Amino acid sequence: MITPPVGSPSSLGFAAHPSPYNFPNVQYPQIESDSRVTFRFRAPDAKKVQVSIVNVPFDMIEGDNGVWTYTSAPQAPGYHNYWMIVDGAIVLDPGPQAFIGYGHMCNCFEVPEPGVDWYELKDVPHGNVMIKNYFAKTTNSWRKVYLYTPPGYEANPKTRYPVLYLQHGGGEDQRVWIEMGRTNLILDNMIAEGKAKPFIVVMETSAVGPPASPGRSSEVPSGAGLTPGASRGPGMLGIGGPGGGAYGQFMIKELIPWVDATFRTIADREHRAMASLSMGGMQTAAVTMANLDKFTYIGLFSGGAAIPRRAPSQTTPHEPAPLDLKTIYNGQMANPAEFNKRVKVLFFSCGSEEYPDALKKHQEQLIAAGITNSYLYISPGTAHEWQMWRRSLYSFASLLFK
């Protein structure tokens, strides 16, 4: 496994600059040289303005001409969501771009990681990112899928490629691995350096039900990373139930056959992988473990690890109980030797601020039980955030289709 370069406190700094997600000639948010972020927002009639950074609100200070200002504490490298709260109403900042997160549209900023460029646009051969619409009989609806084809796909019409199915997390959709995750840039750079094999990436949404599905409110409650009044994404998330629930059935019966019929894939399990982050990690574990005749590579980023919990009175928080290979992961590990033959890579990751000790213990237990194809990556200095998931993709991609 090749792990991504990570900046260190001794790395060279950078000059203050507008966030790269700002529209042209928009100066704020501004990334300061010490990784603090300055926000400005004009609301001359407002009584109170706050900026919510990763779902934590901070009071802004009113200045001349109704311009409110706030400078944050130093922020970790990578992509971060934010939005404004004006007299209790959640609004977007008009200066930067907006992307989906937390179940609604958010503004964003990017803090650089000095000395690190593996997820930046570089002068290397580039693959293509495309959006395809197709009609799915399973959902009786038109669906939109994002795809990445590697450099050389168009120039080599007789070459076929492996496929990675890359899912999003909770409150997100199929756009995020391109817009926030920079999947295409990461893979372009890795392929150019010989650190990853060329492969296709398919990014679909987990929503498989119609909008305003029965039994679901059109508004989301506050708390748990959600904000009052934010509307749900289109359709219900089909993640519950055996085999990954409704989405798992849709993926096996319709998405994979459509991809194999539409693109030059190597259409067998040895050349097919699935990975995701957070909620999607749980979905990936459910889908792949129930369909090992379809997948050989499994990536679980910040979610999906079957870590049994002890009772709180028996141990310290996040201390895993002993594993029972006959029950975890749909019983697929009951015969470790057989599992090792079927799954070439079982990859786990989390940030160093995401209680990694439980995942480390889980990994130790798997190895001790004979699951020798298990890999673990702990992202230094990160929590449940995009820089962690970018690093996870880098590490996982280095293991694929070898």
Secondary structure, DSSP 4 states (H G I P E B T S, - for coil): -PPPP---TTS-----EE-TTBPTT---SEE-TTS-EEEEEE-TT-S-EEEEETTEEEE-EE-GGGEEEEEPSPPPSEEEEEEEEETTEEE--SSB-EEEETTEEEEEEEE--TT--TTS--SS---EEEEEEEEETTTTEEEEEEEEE-TTTTT-TT--B-EEEEE--TT--TTHHHHTT-HHHHHHHHHHTTSS---EEEE--SB-SPTT-TT--SBPPSBTTB-TTPBPPSS-B---SGGGHHHHHHIIIIIHHHHHHHS-B--SGGGEEEEEETHHHHHHHHHHHH-TTT-SEEEEESS----PBPPGGGSSTTPBPPP-TTTGGGGTTSSHHHHHHH-SEEEEEEETTS-HHHHHHHHHHHHHTT-TTEEEEEETT--SSHHHHHHHHHHHHTTTT-
